[in-house]
């Protein structure tokens, strides 16, 4: 086969020389010229290697270049042509082609362009080799190195773009019910006081309102709640909203936005936090201890005319200090009878919101008002069945509680308040073992027909006469025996449970039997007029002695205690304690559950204020 024949086949000559140059039938002078052009023997070897890697057979290469096949076989074996990696083959071909072009006489413009192109490719191959050693992407792309050479700019923390703010506001306004829209329309009111039904989304709304205002105006926002745990709810709503709509992860406590606005989340233990200034949101102000003092601090936080104050809460008792603020009586303290200001706080007047004579914008939002405002989250018939008339009026219709016959007045319960996140250093509520391996007592009031089951986790005193701490309280509605027992079992997996007491009256016997299977030491307590009297009197003694503590945000626990009243038995000959629909077991599930747990402590310890006295001392 001649070189011309080989070149005319599938293998075209990749080099800028005639196909017959260097072939067996060529002029010897031409062969010498080729040898010189390709840098002698080394260049010829590169030429042969390149052809081999292009798929040429040794025989064809020998005919084409005029090199003995034995010589080609020796070169191929010595340099391991067949074992070369793809990258090596590319490099070899580039090298051969570049050398051929450089040694070519009479180069054209296209030759020079190709030389430049091949040179850049060789540089790229060099970067690939360097990348294999370092693994740095910047070795492959110099632009990356240039980007990283300059000073690094940290991404702004808690930052929203203008488009994100508009998107956030649009999402906020799109989800408002009618009564929430009224709150938004009155956002510029200096002072707003709102009496509301529970579970109508007030905390949810005001958390979002505050975030929007902080982003648009740069003003600080202060959330004041009965406890740090309750204030944390605002923080969770805000973080969730920002993440959900804009995929922005808000961090820090306080949260400091990129525009300088600060979002503070405080419990009522921060009474001396005079350095905080901004718009104030006071949550559940009707359930805080020493409202008068706390309100002075709160007013100081928002003293400047640019700040706003918003108070909102479910009602408690007319004996609470906040009632004077709500009713407008506070402003009449230093006024004569002739100068008194009468504020109409009836529902008819305040249902749509009204600016009172004392310059406080007030509104009452009952569950019926919420339903009329588009809130379709409730089944009113079911709620009327679940709650007693008094509970329905207080929780959902914004009626104040009559403490006249309550066995546990609000004033006494307020003295049990603590900010659990700050006061209980051994309490870690978000861990798998919130109280480590310290023992706890569990009280349980099972679900009876139409009401809820209540569970309380109580940390007993570490020393006789010490304080009881309500760590957790839970309510379950509509659960069967197995489901109620399963909830108790979950508690035993998180705590070192030493005692469990369950009311076995009526339907409670079923829960008791199931719990006994996984906690044999469980105690049953059958309610009667005498047993309930003992439970109430003991709880009263513990509370009066200042030995019961619970988080200030546990409003439902306080309501449950306040609902228990002293009543005459059906025979008229005795006294019992009850709440709600049934005089047999009562409806104050959380209070009864707590008292079940308190009953574990021996009576003699309670009677002596915790001191265990000897016979000699008694005599």
C-alpha positions as CSV (number, residue, x, y, z in Angstrom):
1,X,0.0,0.0,0.0
2,X,1.4,3.4,-0.9
3,X,1.2,6.5,1.2
4,X,-1.2,8.0,-1.4
5,X,-3.5,5.0,-1.0
6,X,-3.4,5.2,2.8
7,X,-4.0,8.9,2.8
8,X,-6.9,8.6,0.5
9,X,-8.7,6.2,2.8
10,X,-10.4,6.9,6.1
11,X,-7.3,8.4,7.6
12,X,-6.7,11.9,6.3
13,X,-3.4,13.6,6.9
14,X,-3.7,15.9,10.0
15,X,-0.5,17.7,9.2
16,X,0.1,20.4,6.6
17,X,2.3,18.4,4.2
18,X,1.5,16.5,1.1
19,X,0.4,12.9,1.7
20,X,3.3,11.4,-0.3
21,X,6.0,13.3,1.6
22,X,8.2,10.8,3.5
23,X,6.5,7.8,2.0
24,X,8.6,4.8,0.7
25,X,8.3,6.0,-2.9
26,X,9.2,9.6,-2.2
27,X,12.3,11.5,-3.0
28,X,15.0,11.0,-0.3
29,X,15.5,14.7,-0.2
30,X,11.8,15.2,0.7
31,X,12.1,12.6,3.4
32,X,15.0,14.4,4.9
33,X,13.1,17.6,4.8
34,X,10.2,16.0,6.7
35,X,12.6,14.7,9.3
36,X,14.1,18.1,9.8
37,X,10.7,19.8,9.9
38,X,9.4,17.5,12.6
39,X,12.5,18.0,14.7
40,X,14.4,15.0,13.6
41,X,13.8,11.6,15.1
42,X,11.9,12.9,18.1
43,X,9.5,14.8,15.9
44,X,9.0,11.8,13.7
45,X,8.2,9.7,16.7
46,X,5.6,12.3,17.9
47,X,4.1,12.2,14.4
48,X,3.9,8.4,14.4
49,X,2.4,8.4,17.9
50,X,-0.2,11.0,16.9
51,X,-1.3,8.9,13.9
52,X,-1.4,5.8,16.1
53,X,-3.7,7.5,18.6
54,X,-5.9,8.6,15.7
55,X,-6.5,5.0,14.9
56,X,-4.0,4.3,12.2
57,X,-2.5,0.8,12.1
58,X,1.3,0.3,12.5
59,X,1.5,-0.9,8.9
60,X,-0.2,2.2,7.5
61,X,2.0,4.5,9.6
62,X,5.1,2.7,8.4
63,X,4.0,3.1,4.7
64,X,3.0,6.7,5.3
65,X,6.2,7.9,7.1
66,X,8.7,5.4,5.5
67,X,9.6,4.1,9.0
68,X,10.2,0.3,9.5
69,X,7.4,-1.4,11.2
70,X,9.8,-2.9,13.8
71,X,10.9,0.5,14.7
72,X,7.4,1.6,15.2
73,X,6.6,-1.4,17.3
74,X,9.6,-0.6,19.5
75,X,8.5,3.0,19.9
76,X,4.9,1.9,20.8
77,X,6.2,-0.6,23.3
78,X,8.7,1.7,24.9
79,X,6.3,4.7,25.2
80,X,3.2,2.4,26.0
81,X,1.1,4.0,23.2
82,X,-1.7,1.5,23.7
83,X,-1.9,2.2,27.5
84,X,-2.0,5.9,27.2
85,X,-5.0,7.7,28.9
86,X,-7.3,9.9,26.8
87,X,-5.8,13.0,28.3
88,X,-2.3,11.9,27.3
89,X,-3.5,11.1,23.7
90,X,-5.0,14.6,23.4
91,X,-1.8,16.2,24.7
92,X,0.4,14.2,22.3
93,X,-1.7,15.1,19.3
94,X,-1.7,18.7,20.3
95,X,2.0,18.7,20.7
96,X,2.7,17.0,17.3
97,X,0.3,19.3,15.5
98,X,1.7,22.4,17.1
99,X,5.3,21.5,16.3
100,X,4.4,20.8,12.7
101,X,2.8,24.2,12.3
102,X,5.6,26.0,14.0
103,X,8.2,24.4,11.7
104,X,6.2,25.0,8.6
105,X,7.5,27.6,6.1
106,X,5.2,30.1,4.5
107,X,2.5,30.1,7.3
108,X,-0.8,31.5,6.4
109,X,-3.1,33.6,8.6
110,X,-5.1,30.4,9.4
111,X,-1.9,28.7,10.5
112,X,-1.2,31.4,13.0
113,X,-4.8,31.3,14.3
114,X,-4.5,27.6,14.8
115,X,-1.1,27.9,16.6
116,X,-2.7,30.4,19.0
117,X,-5.7,28.0,19.5
118,X,-3.5,25.0,20.1
119,X,-1.3,27.0,22.6
120,X,-4.4,27.9,24.6
121,X,-5.4,24.2,24.7
122,X,-2.0,23.2,26.0
123,X,-2.4,25.8,28.8
124,X,-5.8,24.2,29.6
125,X,-4.2,20.8,29.8
126,X,-1.6,22.2,32.2
127,X,-4.4,23.5,34.4
128,X,-6.1,20.1,34.3
129,X,-2.9,18.4,35.5
130,X,-2.6,21.0,38.3
131,X,-6.2,20.4,39.3
132,X,-5.5,16.7,39.6
133,X,-2.9,17.5,42.3
134,X,-4.8,20.2,44.3
135,X,-8.4,19.5,43.7
136,X,-9.1,23.3,43.6
137,X,-11.7,24.4,41.0
138,X,-9.9,27.7,40.7
139,X,-7.0,25.8,39.0
140,X,-9.4,25.0,36.1
141,X,-11.0,28.4,35.9
142,X,-8.8,31.5,36.5
143,X,-12.0,33.6,36.8
144,X,-12.8,31.8,40.0
145,X,-9.4,32.7,41.5
146,X,-10.0,36.3,40.5
147,X,-13.4,36.3,42.2
148,X,-11.9,34.9,45.4
149,X,-8.8,37.1,45.4
150,X,-10.7,40.3,46.4
151,X,-12.1,41.0,49.8
152,X,-15.0,38.8,50.7
153,X,-18.3,40.5,51.3
154,X,-20.4,38.9,53.9
155,X,-24.0,38.4,53.0
156,X,-26.3,40.7,55.0
157,X,-27.9,39.0,57.9
158,X,-31.7,39.0,58.2
159,X,-32.0,40.9,54.9
160,X,-35.1,41.4,52.8
161,X,-35.0,43.0,49.3
162,X,-37.7,45.5,48.3
163,X,-39.4,42.9,46.2
164,X,-39.4,40.4,49.1
165,X,-41.0,43.1,51.4
166,X,-43.7,43.6,48.9
167,X,-44.2,39.9,48.5
168,X,-44.4,39.5,52.3
169,X,-46.9,42.3,52.7
170,X,-49.1,40.9,49.9
171,X,-49.1,37.4,51.5
172,X,-50.0,39.0,54.8
173,X,-52.9,41.1,53.6
174,X,-54.2,38.2,51.4
175,X,-54.9,36.0,54.5
176,X,-56.6,38.5,56.8
177,X,-60.1,37.9,58.2
178,X,-62.4,40.9,58.5
179,X,-61.6,41.7,62.2
180,X,-57.9,41.4,61.5
181,X,-58.2,43.9,58.6
182,X,-59.8,46.3,61.1
183,X,-56.7,45.9,63.3
184,X,-54.5,46.7,60.3
185,X,-56.5,49.7,59.3
186,X,-56.0,51.1,62.9
187,X,-52.3,50.3,63.1
188,X,-51.5,54.0,63.5
189,X,-53.6,54.3,66.7
190,X,-51.4,55.4,69.6
191,X,-52.9,52.8,71.9
192,X,-55.0,49.8,71.0
193,X,-56.7,47.5,73.6
194,X,-58.4,44.4,72.3
195,X,-60.5,42.0,74.3
196,X,-60.8,38.8,72.3
197,X,-62.0,35.2,72.1
198,X,-59.3,32.5,72.3
199,X,-57.9,30.9,69.2
200,X,-58.9,33.6,66.7
201,X,-55.3,34.2,65.5
202,X,-54.4,37.4,67.4
203,X,-50.8,36.4,68.3
204,X,-50.4,35.0,64.8
205,X,-51.6,38.3,63.3
206,X,-49.7,40.7,65.5
207,X,-46.4,38.8,64.9
208,X,-46.8,39.4,61.2
209,X,-48.0,42.9,61.5
210,X,-44.9,43.8,63.6
211,X,-42.6,42.2,61.0
212,X,-44.1,44.2,58.2
213,X,-44.0,47.4,60.2
214,X,-40.3,46.8,61.1
215,X,-39.4,46.2,57.5
216,X,-41.2,49.2,56.1
217,X,-40.4,51.8,58.9
218,X,-37.2,50.5,60.5
219,X,-38.9,50.8,63.9
220,X,-38.2,48.4,66.8
221,X,-40.8,46.0,67.9
222,X,-41.2,44.7,71.5
223,X,-43.2,41.6,72.4
224,X,-44.1,41.5,76.1
225,X,-45.7,38.3,77.4
226,X,-46.4,36.7,80.7
227,X,-43.3,34.5,80.3
228,X,-40.4,34.0,77.9
229,X,-41.9,30.8,76.7
230,X,-45.1,32.7,75.7
231,X,-43.1,35.5,74.0
232,X,-41.2,32.8,72.0
233,X,-44.5,32.0,70.2
234,X,-44.2,35.4,68.5
235,X,-40.7,34.6,67.4
236,X,-41.7,31.3,65.9
237,X,-44.6,32.9,64.0
238,X,-42.3,35.6,62.6
239,X,-39.5,33.2,61.6
240,X,-42.0,30.8,60.0
241,X,-43.6,33.6,58.0
242,X,-40.3,34.9,56.6
243,X,-39.1,31.4,55.7
244,X,-42.4,30.4,54.1
245,X,-42.9,33.4,51.9
246,X,-39.3,34.7,51.2
247,X,-37.1,31.7,52.1
248,X,-35.2,34.0,54.6
249,X,-33.9,32.4,57.7
250,X,-34.2,34.9,60.6
251,X,-31.7,34.4,63.4
252,X,-30.7,36.0,66.7
253,X,-32.4,37.0,69.9
254,X,-33.2,39.8,69.5
255,X,-33.7,39.5,65.8
256,X,-31.9,42.5,64.2
257,X,-33.0,43.2,60.6
258,X,-30.6,44.5,58.0
259,X,-32.4,47.9,58.1
260,X,-31.5,48.2,61.8
261,X,-34.9,47.4,63.3
262,X,-34.8,45.2,66.4
263,X,-37.4,42.6,67.4
264,X,-37.3,41.9,71.2
265,X,-39.1,39.0,72.9
266,X,-39.5,39.6,76.6
267,X,-41.2,37.9,79.6
268,X,-42.7,39.9,82.4
269,X,-39.5,39.2,84.4
270,X,-38.0,42.0,82.3
271,X,-39.7,44.6,84.5
272,X,-36.5,46.6,84.7
273,X,-35.8,46.5,81.0
274,X,-36.1,50.3,80.6
275,X,-33.5,50.4,77.9
276,X,-35.9,48.8,75.3
277,X,-37.7,51.2,73.0
278,X,-40.1,50.6,70.2
279,X,-43.7,49.6,69.3
280,X,-45.1,47.4,72.1
281,X,-47.2,44.3,71.9
282,X,-48.5,43.2,75.3
283,X,-49.9,39.7,75.1
284,X,-52.5,38.4,77.6
285,X,-52.3,41.5,79.8
286,X,-55.3,40.3,81.8
287,X,-53.3,37.3,83.1
288,X,-50.1,39.0,84.2
289,X,-49.1,39.5,87.8
290,X,-48.8,43.1,89.1
291,X,-50.1,44.7,85.9
292,X,-50.0,48.2,87.3
293,X,-46.2,48.1,87.8
294,X,-45.5,46.2,84.6
295,X,-47.6,48.7,82.6
296,X,-45.5,51.6,83.8
297,X,-42.4,49.9,82.4
298,X,-44.3,49.1,79.2
299,X,-45.4,52.7,78.8
300,X,-41.8,53.8,79.2
301,X,-40.8,51.6,76.4
302,X,-43.2,53.4,74.0
303,X,-43.1,56.9,75.4
304,X,-42.1,58.7,72.3
305,X,-44.9,59.8,70.0
306,X,-43.6,57.7,67.1
307,X,-44.1,54.5,69.1
308,X,-47.4,52.6,69.4
309,X,-48.8,50.3,72.1
310,X,-51.1,47.3,71.5
311,X,-52.7,45.4,74.3
312,X,-54.7,42.2,73.6
313,X,-56.0,39.4,75.9
314,X,-58.8,37.1,76.8
315,X,-60.6,38.3,79.8
316,X,-59.9,37.1,83.3
317,X,-61.5,38.7,86.4
318,X,-62.9,42.1,87.0
319,X,-60.8,42.1,90.2
320,X,-57.6,42.0,88.1
321,X,-55.5,45.2,88.0
322,X,-55.8,45.5,84.2
323,X,-59.6,46.0,84.5
324,X,-59.2,49.6,85.5
325,X,-57.1,50.1,82.4
326,X,-59.7,48.4,80.2
327,X,-62.7,50.1,81.8
328,X,-61.2,53.6,81.8
329,X,-61.5,54.0,85.5
330,X,-57.7,54.5,85.8
331,X,-58.0,58.0,84.2
332,X,-60.6,59.0,86.8
333,X,-58.5,58.5,89.8
334,X,-57.4,62.1,90.1
335,X,-60.5,63.6,88.7
336,X,-63.4,65.1,90.5
337,X,-66.9,63.8,90.1
338,X,-67.7,66.6,87.7
339,X,-64.7,65.9,85.5
340,X,-65.2,62.1,85.4
341,X,-65.0,60.5,82.0
342,X,-67.4,57.6,81.3
343,X,-66.1,55.1,78.8
344,X,-68.7,52.8,77.2
345,X,-67.1,49.3,77.1
346,X,-70.2,47.4,76.0
347,X,-69.9,44.9,73.2
348,X,-72.4,46.9,71.1
349,X,-70.1,49.9,71.2
350,X,-66.8,48.1,70.7
351,X,-67.6,45.3,68.3
352,X,-66.3,47.3,65.3
353,X,-63.6,49.2,67.3
354,X,-64.0,52.6,68.9
355,X,-61.8,55.4,70.0
356,X,-62.7,56.0,73.7
357,X,-62.9,59.3,75.6
358,X,-59.5,58.4,77.2
359,X,-57.8,58.2,73.8
360,X,-57.6,54.4,73.8
361,X,-58.9,52.5,70.8
362,X,-60.8,49.5,72.0
363,X,-62.4,46.5,70.4
364,X,-64.2,43.4,71.6
365,X,-64.0,40.3,69.2
366,X,-66.1,37.4,70.3
367,X,-66.1,34.1,68.5
368,X,-69.4,35.1,66.9
369,X,-67.7,38.3,65.7
370,X,-64.8,36.3,64.3
371,X,-67.2,34.0,62.4
372,X,-69.0,37.1,61.0
373,X,-65.5,38.3,59.9
374,X,-64.9,35.3,57.8
375,X,-63.2,33.0,60.3
376,X,-64.6,29.5,59.5
377,X,-62.3,27.5,61.8
378,X,-64.9,26.7,64.4
379,X,-67.9,24.5,64.9
380,X,-70.0,26.5,67.3
381,X,-72.4,23.8,68.1
382,X,-69.6,21.4,69.0
383,X,-68.0,24.1,71.2
384,X,-71.2,24.8,73.0
385,X,-71.4,21.1,73.8
386,X,-67.8,20.8,75.0
387,X,-67.8,23.9,77.2
388,X,-70.1,24.8,80.1
389,X,-72.1,28.1,79.8
390,X,-69.6,29.9,82.0
391,X,-66.6,28.6,80.1
392,X,-68.1,29.4,76.8
393,X,-68.9,32.9,78.0
394,X,-65.4,33.5,79.3
395,X,-63.3,31.8,76.7
396,X,-65.2,32.6,73.6
397,X,-67.6,35.4,74.3
398,X,-65.2,37.7,76.2
399,X,-67.1,37.6,79.5
400,X,-65.2,38.2,82.7
401,X,-65.1,35.5,85.4
402,X,-67.1,35.9,88.6
403,X,-64.6,35.0,91.4
404,X,-67.2,35.3,94.1
405,X,-67.6,31.6,94.5
406,X,-64.3,30.4,93.1
407,X,-62.2,28.2,95.4
408,X,-59.0,29.6,93.8
409,X,-59.1,33.4,93.3
410,X,-57.0,34.8,90.5
411,X,-55.0,36.9,92.9
412,X,-53.7,33.8,94.7
413,X,-52.9,32.1,91.4
414,X,-51.0,35.0,90.1
415,X,-48.5,34.6,93.0
416,X,-47.6,31.2,91.5
417,X,-46.3,32.8,88.4
418,X,-42.7,32.3,87.3
419,X,-40.8,32.7,84.0
420,X,-39.9,29.0,83.7
421,X,-37.2,29.5,81.0
422,X,-35.3,31.8,83.3
423,X,-36.2,30.7,86.8
424,X,-35.8,26.9,86.3
425,X,-32.2,26.4,85.3
426,X,-32.5,22.6,85.3
427,X,-35.5,22.7,83.0
428,X,-34.7,22.1,79.3
429,X,-38.1,21.8,77.5
430,X,-36.8,21.2,74.0
431,X,-34.5,18.3,74.9
432,X,-35.3,14.5,74.9
433,X,-35.0,14.5,78.7
434,X,-36.3,17.9,79.8
435,X,-35.6,17.3,83.5
436,X,-32.8,14.8,83.0
437,X,-33.3,12.0,85.5
438,X,-35.0,13.9,88.3
439,X,-38.2,12.3,89.4
440,X,-41.6,13.7,88.4
441,X,-45.2,13.0,89.4
442,X,-48.0,12.7,86.9
443,X,-51.6,13.6,87.5
444,X,-54.3,12.6,85.0
445,X,-58.0,13.5,84.8
446,X,-59.5,11.3,82.1
447,X,-61.9,12.5,79.5
448,X,-65.6,12.2,80.4
449,X,-68.5,12.6,78.1
450,X,-68.2,15.8,76.1
451,X,-65.2,17.2,77.9
452,X,-61.4,17.0,77.8
453,X,-58.8,15.0,79.5
454,X,-56.1,16.8,81.4
455,X,-52.5,15.7,82.1
456,X,-50.0,17.5,84.4
457,X,-46.3,16.8,84.8
458,X,-45.3,17.9,88.3
459,X,-41.8,18.2,89.6
460,X,-42.0,17.4,93.4
461,X,-39.9,19.4,95.9
462,X,-36.3,18.3,96.2
463,X,-36.5,19.1,100.0
464,X,-39.6,18.6,102.3
465,X,-41.6,21.8,102.2
466,X,-40.1,22.9,98.9
467,X,-41.9,24.1,95.8
468,X,-43.9,22.1,93.4
469,X,-43.3,23.0,89.7
470,X,-45.8,22.4,86.9
471,X,-43.5,21.4,84.0
472,X,-46.1,20.5,81.4
473,X,-49.9,20.5,81.0
474,X,-51.8,18.9,78.2
475,X,-55.4,18.5,77.1
476,X,-56.9,15.9,74.9
477,X,-60.4,16.0,73.3
478,X,-62.3,13.1,71.9
479,X,-59.6,10.4,72.6
480,X,-60.6,6.8,73.5
481,X,-59.1,4.8,76.4
482,X,-56.2,3.5,74.3
483,X,-55.3,6.9,72.9
484,X,-55.3,8.5,76.4
485,X,-53.2,5.8,77.8
486,X,-50.7,6.2,74.9
487,X,-50.3,9.9,75.8
488,X,-49.4,8.9,79.3
489,X,-46.9,6.4,78.0
490,X,-45.2,9.1,75.9
491,X,-44.6,11.1,79.1
492,X,-43.0,8.1,80.8
493,X,-40.5,7.9,77.9
494,X,-39.4,11.5,78.4
495,X,-39.4,11.8,82.1
496,X,-38.3,9.7,85.1
497,X,-41.8,9.2,86.3
498,X,-42.0,8.1,89.9
499,X,-45.8,8.3,90.5
500,X,-48.9,8.4,88.4
501,X,-52.4,9.2,89.9
502,X,-55.5,8.7,87.7
503,X,-59.1,9.5,88.5
504,X,-60.8,6.1,88.2
505,X,-64.3,7.5,88.5
506,X,-66.6,6.1,85.8
507,X,-64.8,6.1,82.4
508,X,-61.4,6.7,84.0
509,X,-61.2,3.0,85.1
510,X,-60.5,2.0,81.5
511,X,-57.5,4.3,81.2
512,X,-56.2,3.1,84.6
513,X,-56.2,-0.5,83.6
514,X,-54.3,0.1,80.4
515,X,-51.7,2.3,82.1
516,X,-51.2,-0.3,84.8
517,X,-49.9,-2.7,82.1
518,X,-46.8,-0.5,81.4
519,X,-46.6,1.3,84.8
520,X,-47.7,-1.1,87.6
521,X,-47.2,1.5,90.3
522,X,-50.0,3.7,89.0
523,X,-52.5,4.8,91.7
524,X,-56.2,5.0,91.2
525,X,-58.2,7.7,92.9
526,X,-62.0,7.5,93.0
527,X,-63.7,10.8,93.3
528,X,-66.3,11.5,95.9
529,X,-67.4,14.5,97.8
530,X,-64.9,13.8,100.6
531,X,-62.0,13.0,98.2
532,X,-62.6,16.2,96.2
533,X,-62.8,18.3,99.3
534,X,-59.5,16.8,100.4
535,X,-57.9,17.6,97.1
536,X,-59.1,21.2,97.0
537,X,-58.2,22.0,100.6
538,X,-54.7,20.5,100.2
539,X,-54.1,22.5,96.9
540,X,-55.3,25.7,98.7
541,X,-52.9,25.0,101.5
542,X,-50.0,24.5,99.0
543,X,-50.9,27.6,97.1
544,X,-51.2,29.8,100.2
545,X,-47.9,28.6,101.4
546,X,-46.3,29.8,98.1
547,X,-45.3,26.2,97.3
548,X,-46.8,25.9,93.8
549,X,-45.1,27.4,90.7
550,X,-46.1,27.3,87.0
551,X,-45.2,29.3,84.0
552,X,-46.9,32.7,83.8
553,X,-48.1,31.8,80.3
554,X,-50.1,28.8,81.4
555,X,-53.4,30.7,81.2
556,X,-55.5,27.6,80.6
557,X,-54.3,26.1,83.9
558,X,-55.3,29.2,85.7
559,X,-58.7,29.2,84.1
560,X,-59.1,25.6,85.1
561,X,-58.4,26.4,88.8
562,X,-60.7,29.4,88.8
563,X,-63.5,27.3,87.4
564,X,-63.7,25.2,90.6
565,X,-66.4,26.4,92.9
566,X,-67.8,25.3,96.3
567,X,-71.3,23.9,96.0
568,X,-73.9,22.2,98.1
569,X,-74.5,18.5,97.4
570,X,-77.7,17.3,95.9
571,X,-78.9,16.2,99.4
572,X,-78.3,19.6,100.8
573,X,-76.4,18.1,103.7
574,X,-72.8,18.5,102.5
575,X,-70.4,20.5,100.4
576,X,-68.6,19.5,97.3
577,X,-66.4,21.2,94.7
578,X,-67.2,21.1,91.0
579,X,-66.9,23.0,87.7
580,X,-68.8,22.9,84.5
581,X,-71.7,20.7,83.6
582,X,-71.2,17.8,86.0
583,X,-71.2,18.0,89.7
584,X,-69.8,14.5,89.9
585,X,-66.5,15.0,88.3
586,X,-66.3,18.6,87.1
587,X,-64.9,20.1,84.0
588,X,-61.7,21.8,85.2
589,X,-59.6,18.9,83.9
590,X,-56.1,20.5,84.3
591,X,-56.8,21.7,87.8
592,X,-58.0,18.2,88.9
593,X,-55.0,16.6,87.2
594,X,-52.7,18.9,89.1
595,X,-54.4,18.2,92.4
596,X,-54.2,14.5,91.7
597,X,-50.4,14.8,91.5
598,X,-50.3,17.1,94.6
599,X,-52.2,14.4,96.5
600,X,-49.1,12.2,96.4
601,X,-47.4,14.3,99.1
602,X,-48.4,13.0,102.6
603,X,-50.9,15.2,104.4
604,X,-48.6,15.6,107.4
605,X,-46.0,17.3,105.2
606,X,-48.5,19.7,103.8
607,X,-50.1,20.5,107.2
608,X,-46.7,21.3,108.7
609,X,-45.6,23.5,105.8
610,X,-43.1,20.9,104.8
611,X,-41.4,20.3,108.1
612,X,-41.5,16.8,109.3
613,X,-42.0,17.0,113.1
614,X,-41.2,14.4,115.6
615,X,-43.6,13.1,118.3
616,X,-41.7,15.1,120.9
617,X,-42.3,18.3,119.0
618,X,-46.0,17.6,118.7
619,X,-46.4,16.9,122.4
